């Protein structure tokens, strides 16, 4: 009979012990819940507007005519760009771009109006920083649309002034009209696209490193591992009881992030929510098992945390969010294949923005399930190897002590 108030060894004993660790180790609770929620709050605040609008640009107007001023007003009226500065030369505009004060420089050449109305094709030049792809492309889109609109208006005015009927002139200007129908994210809302990918990417890094740290606390030395095994009544229930509290906490964090996206930022949920939930659970478990396996394989604990960070920190670049995976080289493509976040984001985008039928999203679910099973199997093999080594050490006979009395054997 066990003493009153003493818990029997088993899964629940380790499970309760892990929650007690959060009280005794505030850093662990901070790392598990507070840190990811803080990072997600910062990211949500940054992308809460959804669209980057009225990005400042500078203008160098060398023509100073009615046409050049019309172009400037049209550019300023676009939702993408806003004319913030007028400069006197290219050097001043270049300095503004390099300092980050503006995101582009629009140069209107001399004799622009004269050349346009005389039938020539003068060039309007736009300089922008290609290192900042998002802001650069947005300002380029706004300037291009504005200049094309003004140019179409000038050509239409020239044709009608020569006596051509308006309908005929419009038809000749656009003989083959193009109907554009943007799909899935027509407003280019970055909260629905980029933020929805950044949140799981951040959580992925935190899950792996946290599990490497938490499991490493109990397996870094043989003494600690023996204590964990005794508490759990064996390595299997001990590891399961250690992992599950973190699973629940990470699922709560992921649920809060999704609540912010769907309820506050208006992200659509066009697919099956239960499939998305299943993928979220598998995503958390797969990353937890990666961190656990690293802690079991690598000593000291700092090595497991470092390798986990090295594996997951650059994962966002290989998930196909900013750059399509089909255009990556073999190394980058393969790296993306083995990262749980890649498959979770595939299912996430399918079930939110695209509204993909469930049967077409079964592949990422199957891959995540395979990852969980494979990683659990590798973890089991490592645990069995550690248990077998412990049994061998226990059965190994102790060497006899040498005779130091100095008496000859008779």
Secondary structure, 3 states (H helix, E strand, C coil): CCCCCCCCCCHHHHHHHHHHHHHHCHHHHHHHHHHHHHHHHHHHHHHCCCCCCCEEEEEEECCCCHHHHHHHHHHHHCCCEEEEEECCCHHHHHHHHHHCCCCEEEEECCCHHHHHHCCCCCCEEEEECCCCHHHHHHHHHHHHHHHHHHHHHHHHHHHHHCCCCHHHHHHHHCCCCCCCCCCCCCCCCHHHHHHHHHHHHHHHHHHHHHHHHHHHHHHCCHHHHHHHHHHHCCHHHHHHHHHHHHHHHHHHHHHHHHHHHHHHCCCCCCCCHHHHHHHHHHHHHHHHHHHHHHHHHCCCHHHHHHHHHHHHHHHHHHCCCCCCHHHCCHHHHHHHHCCHHHHHHHHHHHHHHHCCCHHHHHHHHHHHHHHHHHHHHHHHHHHHHHHHHHHHHHHCCCCCCCCCCCCCCC
